[in-house]
Amino acid sequence: MNGQVWLRRLWVLGGLLGVALAIYLSLRPHPQHMVRVGRESGHFEHFLAYTLLMFWWCQGLGERGARAFVWAGLVVLASGLEVAQLFTPDRTFELADIAVGGIAAATGWLLAPPRTPNLIGLGQRLLRPAPGA
């Protein structure tokens, strides 16, 4: 398997781990000692997580339709996790978190290539064999 295929598979695995981490952190009971940035609601953490997830997944997706599908998937994920929090100890449903997830995913889309370097493309160029090698 060449380096480019390996890098793309590793990138997808990293994205799946990011989604799994978002699910875990959204549904675990709040530790009493957790330090929050900003207000108690955790909107900053939601914004950061969904911005990073969208930015990550956009690295391998150039088509607008594919990116729109990922954006919608992240909004569905945020919505589903908020509903699941109704049944999770020490968690509450917040409609604002769904809105923050959608806005954050849109922000990640705006920050993604072509406005910023494509990290997968950069990695693939670095892993490309030298001419004549």
URFENCOR-V693631 format. One record per residue. N is the residue number from 1. PSI is psi in whole degrees, -180 to 180 (999 if undefined). OMEGA is omega as a letter, one per 30 degrees, with the letter a starting at -180 (NA if undefined). Layout:
# URFENCOR-V693631
n->N psi->PSI omega->OMEGA
n->N psi->PSI omega->OMEGA
This chain:
# URFENCOR-V693631
n->1 psi->130 omega->a
n->2 psi->169 omega->a
n->3 psi->-31 omega->a
n->4 psi->-42 omega->l
n->5 psi->-42 omega->l
n->6 psi->-44 omega->a
n->7 psi->-43 omega->a
n->8 psi->-42 omega->l
n->9 psi->-40 omega->l
n->10 psi->-39 omega->l
n->11 psi->-43 omega->l
n->12 psi->-43 omega->l
n->13 psi->-43 omega->l
n->14 psi->-40 omega->l
n->15 psi->-41 omega->l
n->16 psi->-39 omega->l
n->17 psi->-36 omega->l
n->18 psi->-42 omega->l
n->19 psi->-44 omega->l
n->20 psi->-41 omega->l
n->21 psi->-41 omega->l
n->22 psi->-41 omega->l
n->23 psi->-47 omega->a
n->24 psi->-49 omega->a
n->25 psi->-26 omega->l
n->26 psi->-25 omega->a
n->27 psi->-13 omega->l
n->28 psi->149 omega->l
n->29 psi->146 omega->l
n->30 psi->126 omega->l
n->31 psi->143 omega->a
n->32 psi->-25 omega->a
n->33 psi->4 omega->a
n->34 psi->131 omega->l
n->35 psi->128 omega->a
n->36 psi->147 omega->l
n->37 psi->126 omega->l
n->38 psi->-147 omega->a
n->39 psi->165 omega->a
n->40 psi->-21 omega->a
n->41 psi->-23 omega->l
n->42 psi->19 omega->l
n->43 psi->-35 omega->l
n->44 psi->-44 omega->l
n->45 psi->-41 omega->l
n->46 psi->-46 omega->a
n->47 psi->-47 omega->a
n->48 psi->-46 omega->a
n->49 psi->-48 omega->a
n->50 psi->-29 omega->l
n->51 psi->-47 omega->a
n->52 psi->-41 omega->l
n->53 psi->-46 omega->a
n->54 psi->-43 omega->l
n->55 psi->-43 omega->a
n->56 psi->-52 omega->a
n->57 psi->-29 omega->l
n->58 psi->-17 omega->a
n->59 psi->-35 omega->a
n->60 psi->3 omega->a
n->61 psi->115 omega->l
n->62 psi->-24 omega->a
n->63 psi->138 omega->a
n->64 psi->-40 omega->a
n->65 psi->-41 omega->l
n->66 psi->-40 omega->l
n->67 psi->-38 omega->l
n->68 psi->-37 omega->l
n->69 psi->-43 omega->l
n->70 psi->-43 omega->l
n->71 psi->-49 omega->a
n->72 psi->-39 omega->l
n->73 psi->-39 omega->l
n->74 psi->-35 omega->l
n->75 psi->-41 omega->l
n->76 psi->-41 omega->l
n->77 psi->-48 omega->l
n->78 psi->-41 omega->l
n->79 psi->-46 omega->l
n->80 psi->-39 omega->l
n->81 psi->-36 omega->l
n->82 psi->-41 omega->l
n->83 psi->-42 omega->l
n->84 psi->-29 omega->l
n->85 psi->-19 omega->l
n->86 psi->-27 omega->a
n->87 psi->12 omega->a
n->88 psi->129 omega->l
n->89 psi->141 omega->l
n->90 psi->15 omega->l
n->91 psi->154 omega->l
n->92 psi->155 omega->l
n->93 psi->131 omega->l
n->94 psi->115 omega->l
n->95 psi->-33 omega->l
n->96 psi->-32 omega->l
n->97 psi->-33 omega->l
n->98 psi->-44 omega->l
n->99 psi->-42 omega->l
n->100 psi->-41 omega->l
n->101 psi->-44 omega->l
n->102 psi->-43 omega->l
n->103 psi->-41 omega->l
n->104 psi->-42 omega->l
n->105 psi->-39 omega->l
n->106 psi->-38 omega->l
n->107 psi->-43 omega->l
n->108 psi->-38 omega->l
n->109 psi->-44 omega->l
n->110 psi->-30 omega->a
n->111 psi->-12 omega->a
n->112 psi->168 omega->l
n->113 psi->144 omega->g
n->114 psi->3 omega->a
n->115 psi->-25 omega->l
n->116 psi->165 omega->a
n->117 psi->144 omega->l
n->118 psi->111 omega->a
n->119 psi->-35 omega->l
n->120 psi->-45 omega->l
n->121 psi->-41 omega->l
n->122 psi->-45 omega->l
n->123 psi->-39 omega->l
n->124 psi->-39 omega->l
n->125 psi->-38 omega->l
n->126 psi->-31 omega->a
n->127 psi->-7 omega->a
n->128 psi->135 omega->l
n->129 psi->146 omega->l
n->130 psi->149 omega->l
n->131 psi->135 omega->l
n->132 psi->2 omega->a
n->133 psi->999 omega->NA
